[in-house]
Amino acid sequence: MLLRWRKTRYTHIIDSWVGCRDVPSCNIGDRMVWLGARSRLMPGRHRCLFYFIPEDRVEPILKKTDVLVLTGTPWLWGDCERSHKFLWVDRVLRRFHGPKLALGIGSCYPLDWDLDRILNSGTGWPLVKDFLNQFDLIKVRDQLASDLLTALEIPHELEPCPSWQAARTLRVKSQSEDYDVAVLYDPAAGISAGTLGADFFRRWDKYWVKRSQGSTRVLSIHPADTSYAQRLGLRAEPVASCRRLLEILSRCRRVYSGRVHAAIPALSMGKDAYVAAVDSRASTAFALGAKPIEI
């Protein structure tokens, strides 16, 4: 592998726009994972390959790539092998013949599902196994993902989510504690929406309306969550920059979050973090010390 060469050219397959500017449509959670993944690699040049760009534009990028890195997105969820995202990435992986790394693979299953139920929930596991076996190194970010890959006999390592390193990458340090932060999340717009009942959505809305009162600073880090705040009649501050979010978190006392990748960087800066879980993604934050929010 070429990881010891200072000018190694890394290409990260990622869901959101990542560059020198901030745009309102980006997914900051994926960007936090990307930032942290960079800190785990040897020095080099980093560029991004975004999902669903025309495939005739993929080949020139791969020709200038030494190491291909999959970052962001949990990658293990019900029928993931049928998704357009999975199929597109699989085609890219098969066209690249150098080292391939998967950093931060995680699970995204209903909270009450155990390993046996997951394994019996579909017939596409041979496709998932073929997909993952293309990587030279796999790092997973939660215990359920590790148990699943162990059952599939796929070599891997269990490590904290790369987003733990995001603040270090941007050199943002914890400062004085001035306020509490609530980071909204619209579960109806997420991948697990179909597994949640109407009563859950009512309790979820009620909690965030109550939590957003008083001196709490309310944030939205995704366009769907901005719309969600408007539906609830809340005034949420849109944040489209990883650095800006980290700076806000660095000055807070506590963070209450529906988004895992806002809580994890806060934890890495020594802040108390509380996470409201909609699926197994939240276990990533709980393993790092986040406390569960009862909905």
Secondary structure, DSSP 8 states (H G I E B T S, - for coil): --TTSTTEEEEEEESS--SSS--TT--HHHHHHHHHHHHTS-SEEEEEEETT--GGGHHHHHHT-SEEEE-SS-EEETTGGGSHHHHHHHHHHHH--S-EEEEEEEEE--TT--HHHHHTS-S-HHHHHHHHTT-SEEEESSHHHHHHHHHTT---EE---GGGGHHHHTT-------EEEEE---GGGSTTGGGS-HHHHHHHHHHHHHHTSTT-EEEE-SHHHHHHHHHHT---EE---HHHHHHHHHTEEEEEESSHHHHHHHHHTT-EEEE--SSGGGHHHHTTT-EE---
